[in-house]
Amino acid sequence: MPVKGKDISSLAGEELLKAMDEWAERREELAEDRTKLAQFRTKLAEERTALAKKRTELAETRTKLAEGRTELANKRTSLAEGRTNLAGKRTSLAEGRTKLAEGRTELANKRTALAEGRTNFAEKRTELANRRTELAQGRTELANNRTELARNRTAFAEGRTNLAEKRTSLAEGRTGLSNKRTELAEGRTKLAEGRTELANKRTALAEGRTDLSRKRTELADKRTALAESRTSLAHNRTDWAEMRNKLAEIRTRMSGGRTGLAQSRTNLSQYRTILAKQRTELSYLRTGATLIALGTFFTRYFGFGYWTIIDGLILVTGVVSIVMAVKLFRKSFFIERKLLIRLEEELASEAVEKRMENAIQAHRFGAF
């Protein structure tokens, strides 16, 4: 006997096996009494009906889980599309950065050319300053020669003063003039020396400018090299962004394939639910037939009496069960045929091959 207070539908494992063994042993005893055997079969049919209901509930829960998986696949598809859009935006930003880097490279090249022009101009200024310095030195030598000549004239004038007193006034006048000329020559000499010092300072400043222009040229070369490296890095980022776009497209298409598989799984679970429902309806039919047989047996065996009302109720219950089973089975039969036609169309070899060809054509791996 099974455990008291428990149905066969609640048993599992060893308890179910023990209950089946006990029922097999009792079957011989129950075979002697047909009434008990019919009751036992009715109970078994009810328990089978309960099992069929549980299977139907499990199929419905599986259907709900499949629908939830389908919704998750759709959400993943939308997320993959959002990632694809973000990757496109990143690609556009990387292209803009590449253009900016190229513009900076052009500006650096222009600055380098300007620095070289400034360097050449500074070298020309240095050459002009050197020439001016040489001219100032020549002027200084000429002034020194004039000073020596003036001194010689002064000595000759003094000798003439001793020889001729009459010419003294003239010689003194000439001496004063020669002194003035000497003073002017000395002033010119000082001016020439000042010009020489200014020319030297200008030369030193020109050399400093030349060094600065060389340093600027070196910095411009370094900036050009950095701009080229940035350009190469931007190209690499663009390539990676394109790779990410292709991967996102592949993920989107794979998620679409998963969505189709989930839909097929949902249809299969619905078909399984319909089959479980038909099993339940067939169990109702068997139960009705059993009740009709049992009521007919009681009526024939005991005859008409007070218990005939109970026999009639059993017969009516069996007839109602059979009618309801036939009505429900007819409705589920048409639904089953529609689902079966849909599944045959989806799972046909031609449809599967067509989906595979579309997937292969959609995945353009050659774009990498």
C-alpha positions as CSV (number, residue, x, y, z in Angstrom):
1,M,0.0,0.0,0.0
2,P,1.2,3.5,-0.7
3,V,1.9,5.8,2.2
4,K,-1.3,7.1,3.8
5,G,-2.2,10.7,3.0
6,K,-0.1,10.8,-0.2
7,D,-1.1,10.4,-3.8
8,I,0.9,8.5,-6.4
9,S,1.6,11.8,-8.1
10,S,3.4,13.1,-5.1
11,L,5.7,10.0,-4.8
12,A,9.1,9.7,-6.5
13,G,12.0,7.4,-6.6
14,E,12.0,4.3,-4.4
15,E,8.7,5.1,-2.8
16,L,7.0,5.1,-6.3
17,L,8.7,1.7,-7.1
18,K,7.5,0.3,-3.8
19,A,4.0,1.5,-4.4
20,M,4.0,0.0,-7.9
21,D,5.2,-3.3,-6.5
22,E,2.5,-3.3,-3.8
23,W,-0.2,-2.5,-6.4
24,A,1.1,-5.4,-8.6
25,E,0.8,-7.8,-5.6
26,R,-2.7,-6.5,-4.8
27,R,-3.8,-6.8,-8.4
28,E,-4.3,-10.6,-8.0
29,E,-6.5,-10.0,-5.0
30,L,-8.4,-7.2,-6.7
31,A,-9.0,-9.4,-9.8
32,E,-11.3,-11.5,-7.8
33,D,-13.6,-8.6,-7.0
34,R,-14.4,-6.7,-10.2
35,T,-15.9,-3.8,-8.4
36,K,-12.8,-3.1,-6.4
37,L,-10.7,-3.5,-9.5
38,A,-12.8,-0.9,-11.4
39,Q,-12.5,1.5,-8.4
40,F,-8.8,0.9,-8.4
41,R,-8.6,1.6,-12.1
42,T,-10.7,4.8,-11.6
43,K,-8.3,5.9,-9.0
44,L,-5.3,5.2,-11.2
45,A,-7.0,7.2,-14.0
46,E,-7.5,10.2,-11.7
47,E,-3.9,10.0,-10.6
48,R,-2.8,9.8,-14.2
49,T,-5.0,12.9,-14.9
50,A,-3.3,14.7,-12.0
51,L,0.1,13.7,-13.5
52,A,-1.1,15.0,-16.9
53,K,-2.2,18.3,-15.3
54,K,1.2,18.7,-13.6
55,R,2.9,18.0,-16.9
56,T,0.7,20.6,-18.5
57,E,1.7,23.1,-15.8
58,L,5.4,22.2,-16.3
59,A,5.0,22.7,-20.1
60,E,3.3,26.1,-19.5
61,T,6.2,27.2,-17.1
62,R,8.7,26.1,-19.8
63,T,6.8,28.1,-22.3
64,K,6.9,31.2,-20.0
65,L,10.7,30.6,-19.5
66,A,11.2,30.4,-23.3
67,E,9.3,33.7,-23.7
68,G,11.5,35.3,-21.0
69,R,14.5,34.0,-22.9
70,T,13.2,35.5,-26.1
71,E,12.7,38.9,-24.4
72,L,16.3,38.7,-23.0
73,A,17.5,37.9,-26.5
74,N,15.7,40.9,-27.9
75,K,17.1,43.1,-25.1
76,R,20.6,41.8,-25.9
77,T,20.0,42.6,-29.6
78,S,19.0,46.2,-28.7
79,L,22.1,46.5,-26.5
80,A,24.3,45.2,-29.3
81,E,22.8,47.8,-31.7
82,G,23.5,50.5,-29.1
83,R,27.1,49.3,-28.9
84,T,27.3,49.4,-32.7
85,N,26.1,53.0,-32.7
86,L,28.7,53.9,-30.0
87,A,31.4,52.2,-32.0
88,G,30.4,54.3,-35.0
89,K,30.5,57.5,-33.0
90,R,34.0,56.5,-31.7
91,T,35.1,55.9,-35.2
92,S,33.9,59.3,-36.3
93,L,35.7,60.9,-33.3
94,A,38.9,59.0,-34.2
95,E,38.7,60.3,-37.8
96,G,38.2,63.8,-36.5
97,R,41.3,63.4,-34.3
98,T,43.2,62.1,-37.2
99,K,42.3,65.1,-39.3
100,L,43.3,67.4,-36.4
101,A,46.7,65.6,-36.1
102,E,47.3,66.0,-39.8
103,G,46.5,69.7,-39.5
104,R,48.9,70.0,-36.6
105,T,51.6,68.2,-38.7
106,E,51.1,70.7,-41.5
107,L,51.4,73.6,-39.1
108,A,54.5,72.2,-37.6
109,N,56.0,71.8,-41.0
110,K,55.2,75.5,-41.8
111,R,56.7,76.5,-38.5
112,T,59.9,74.6,-39.3
113,A,60.1,76.3,-42.7
114,L,59.6,79.7,-41.0
115,A,62.4,78.9,-38.4
116,E,64.7,77.9,-41.2
117,G,64.0,81.2,-43.0
118,R,64.7,83.1,-39.8
119,T,67.9,81.3,-39.4
120,N,69.1,82.2,-42.9
121,F,68.0,85.9,-42.3
122,A,70.0,85.9,-39.0
123,E,73.1,84.5,-40.8
124,K,72.8,87.3,-43.4
125,R,72.6,89.9,-40.6
126,T,75.7,88.5,-39.0
127,E,77.6,88.8,-42.3
128,L,76.5,92.4,-42.6
129,A,77.6,93.2,-39.1
130,N,81.0,91.7,-39.7
131,R,81.3,93.8,-42.8
132,R,80.4,97.0,-40.9
133,T,83.0,96.1,-38.2
134,E,85.7,95.8,-40.9
135,L,84.7,99.2,-42.3
136,A,84.8,100.8,-38.9
137,Q,88.3,99.4,-38.3
138,G,89.4,100.9,-41.7
139,R,88.0,104.2,-40.7
140,T,89.9,104.1,-37.4
141,E,93.2,103.4,-39.2
142,L,92.6,106.4,-41.5
143,A,91.9,108.6,-38.5
144,N,95.2,107.5,-36.8
145,N,97.1,108.3,-40.0
146,R,95.5,111.7,-40.1
147,T,96.5,112.3,-36.5
148,E,100.1,111.5,-37.2
149,L,100.1,113.8,-40.2
150,A,98.7,116.6,-38.0
151,R,101.4,116.1,-35.5
152,N,104.1,116.3,-38.2
153,R,102.5,119.5,-39.5
154,T,102.6,120.9,-35.9
155,A,106.4,120.2,-35.6
156,F,107.0,121.8,-39.0
157,A,105.0,124.9,-38.0
158,E,107.0,125.3,-34.8
159,G,110.3,125.2,-36.9
160,R,109.0,127.8,-39.2
161,T,108.0,130.0,-36.1
162,N,111.7,130.0,-35.1
163,L,112.8,131.0,-38.6
164,A,110.2,133.6,-39.4
165,E,108.6,135.7,-36.7
166,K,106.4,137.2,-39.3
167,R,104.9,133.9,-40.0
168,T,104.3,133.2,-36.3
169,S,100.8,134.5,-36.3
170,L,100.0,132.5,-39.3
171,A,101.7,129.4,-37.8
172,E,99.9,129.9,-34.5
173,G,96.6,130.1,-36.4
174,R,97.5,127.0,-38.4
175,T,98.6,125.3,-35.1
176,G,95.2,126.1,-33.5
177,L,93.5,124.7,-36.6
178,S,95.6,121.6,-36.5
179,N,94.8,121.2,-32.8
180,K,91.1,121.4,-33.6
181,R,91.5,118.9,-36.3
182,T,93.4,116.6,-33.9
183,E,90.6,116.9,-31.4
184,L,88.1,116.1,-34.1
185,A,90.2,113.1,-35.2
186,E,90.3,111.8,-31.7
187,G,86.5,112.2,-31.4
188,R,86.1,110.3,-34.6
189,T,88.4,107.6,-33.3
190,K,86.3,107.2,-30.1
191,L,83.1,107.1,-32.3
192,A,84.7,104.4,-34.5
193,E,85.6,102.3,-31.3
194,G,82.0,102.7,-30.1
195,R,80.7,101.5,-33.4
196,T,83.1,98.5,-33.3
197,E,81.8,97.6,-29.8
198,L,78.1,97.9,-31.0
199,A,79.0,95.7,-34.0
200,N,80.5,93.1,-31.7
201,K,77.4,93.1,-29.5
202,R,75.1,92.8,-32.6
203,T,77.3,89.9,-33.7
204,A,76.8,88.2,-30.3
205,L,73.0,88.8,-30.4
206,A,72.9,87.4,-34.0
207,E,74.7,84.2,-32.8
208,G,72.2,83.9,-29.9
209,R,69.3,84.2,-32.3
210,T,70.9,81.6,-34.6
211,D,71.1,79.2,-31.6
212,L,67.5,79.9,-30.7
213,S,66.4,79.3,-34.2
214,R,68.3,76.0,-34.3
215,K,66.6,74.9,-31.0
216,R,63.2,75.9,-32.4
217,T,63.9,73.8,-35.5
218,E,64.8,70.8,-33.4
219,L,61.6,71.3,-31.3
220,A,59.6,71.5,-34.5
221,D,61.1,68.3,-35.8
222,K,60.2,66.6,-32.5
223,R,56.7,67.9,-32.7
224,T,56.4,66.6,-36.3
225,A,57.6,63.1,-35.1
226,L,55.1,63.2,-32.2
227,A,52.3,64.2,-34.6
228,E,53.2,61.3,-37.0
229,S,53.1,58.9,-34.0
230,R,49.7,60.3,-33.0
231,T,48.5,59.9,-36.5
232,S,49.5,56.2,-36.6
233,L,47.9,55.7,-33.2
234,A,44.7,57.3,-34.5
235,H,44.8,55.0,-37.5
236,N,45.2,52.0,-35.2
237,R,42.2,53.2,-33.1
238,T,40.2,53.5,-36.3
239,D,41.0,50.0,-37.3
240,W,40.1,48.7,-33.9
241,A,36.8,50.6,-34.0
242,E,36.0,49.0,-37.3
243,M,36.8,45.6,-35.9
244,R,34.5,46.3,-33.0
245,N,31.8,47.3,-35.4
246,K,32.1,44.1,-37.4
247,L,32.0,42.0,-34.2
248,A,29.0,43.9,-32.9
249,E,27.2,43.2,-36.3
250,I,28.1,39.5,-36.0
251,R,26.8,39.4,-32.4
252,T,23.6,41.1,-33.5
253,R,23.0,38.5,-36.3
254,M,23.8,35.7,-33.9
255,S,21.3,37.1,-31.4
256,G,18.8,37.2,-34.3
257,G,19.5,33.5,-34.9
258,R,19.1,32.8,-31.2
259,T,15.8,34.7,-31.3
260,G,14.6,32.4,-34.1
261,L,15.7,29.3,-32.2
262,A,13.9,30.6,-29.1
263,Q,10.7,31.1,-31.2
264,S,11.0,27.5,-32.5
265,R,11.5,26.3,-29.0
266,T,8.4,28.2,-27.9
267,N,6.4,26.6,-30.7
268,L,7.6,23.2,-29.7
269,S,6.7,23.8,-26.1
270,Q,3.2,24.9,-27.2
271,Y,2.9,21.7,-29.2
272,R,4.0,19.7,-26.2
273,T,1.4,21.5,-24.1
274,I,-1.3,20.7,-26.6
275,L,-0.2,17.0,-26.6
276,A,-0.3,17.0,-22.7
277,K,-3.8,18.5,-22.9
278,Q,-4.9,15.8,-25.3
279,R,-3.5,13.1,-23.0
280,T,-5.6,14.7,-20.2
281,E,-8.7,14.6,-22.4
282,L,-8.1,11.0,-23.4
283,S,-7.8,10.2,-19.7
284,Y,-11.1,11.9,-19.2
285,L,-12.5,9.7,-22.0
286,R,-11.1,6.6,-20.4
287,T,-12.5,7.6,-17.0
288,G,-16.0,8.2,-18.5
289,A,-15.9,4.8,-20.3
290,T,-14.8,3.2,-17.0
291,L,-17.7,5.0,-15.1
292,I,-20.2,3.9,-17.7
293,A,-19.0,0.3,-17.6
294,L,-19.1,0.4,-13.8
295,G,-22.6,1.9,-13.7
296,T,-23.9,-0.7,-16.2
297,F,-22.3,-3.5,-14.2
298,F,-24.0,-2.3,-11.0
299,T,-27.3,-1.9,-12.7
300,R,-27.2,-5.4,-14.3
301,Y,-25.8,-7.1,-11.2
302,F,-28.0,-5.6,-8.4
303,G,-31.1,-4.8,-10.5
304,F,-33.4,-1.9,-9.8
305,G,-33.6,-0.5,-6.2
306,Y,-32.5,2.3,-3.9
307,W,-29.0,2.1,-5.1
308,T,-30.1,2.5,-8.7
309,I,-29.9,6.3,-8.2
310,I,-26.2,6.1,-7.4
311,D,-25.7,3.8,-10.5
312,G,-27.5,6.4,-12.6
313,L,-25.3,9.2,-11.3
314,I,-22.3,7.1,-12.1
315,L,-23.6,6.6,-15.7
316,V,-24.5,10.3,-16.1
317,T,-21.0,11.3,-14.8
318,G,-19.4,8.9,-17.3
319,V,-21.4,10.3,-20.2
320,V,-20.7,13.9,-19.2
321,S,-17.0,13.1,-18.9
322,I,-17.0,11.5,-22.4
323,V,-18.9,14.4,-23.9
324,M,-16.5,17.0,-22.4
325,A,-13.5,14.9,-23.4
326,V,-14.7,14.7,-27.0
327,K,-15.5,18.4,-27.2
328,L,-12.1,19.4,-25.8
329,F,-10.2,16.9,-27.8
330,R,-11.8,18.2,-31.0
331,K,-10.8,21.8,-30.2
332,S,-7.2,20.8,-29.3
333,F,-7.0,18.5,-32.4
334,F,-7.5,21.5,-34.7
335,I,-5.0,23.6,-32.7
336,E,-2.5,20.7,-32.9
337,R,-2.9,20.5,-36.7
338,K,-2.2,24.2,-37.1
339,L,0.9,24.0,-34.8
340,L,2.1,20.9,-36.6
341,I,1.8,22.6,-40.0
342,R,3.8,25.6,-38.6
343,L,6.5,23.4,-37.1
344,E,6.8,21.4,-40.4
345,E,7.3,24.7,-42.3
346,E,9.9,26.0,-39.8
347,L,11.8,22.8,-39.3
348,A,11.8,21.7,-42.9
349,S,15.2,21.1,-44.5
350,E,14.6,23.7,-47.1
351,A,13.8,26.4,-44.5
352,V,16.8,25.4,-42.4
353,E,19.1,25.6,-45.5
354,K,17.7,28.9,-46.5
355,R,18.4,30.3,-43.0
356,M,21.9,29.0,-43.0
357,E,22.5,30.6,-46.5
358,N,21.2,33.9,-45.3
359,A,23.4,33.8,-42.2
360,I,26.5,32.9,-44.2
361,Q,25.8,35.7,-46.7
362,A,25.1,38.2,-43.8
363,H,28.5,37.4,-42.1
364,R,31.0,39.2,-44.3
365,F,34.2,38.0,-42.7
366,G,36.2,39.3,-45.7
367,A,35.6,42.9,-44.6
368,F,38.3,42.4,-41.9
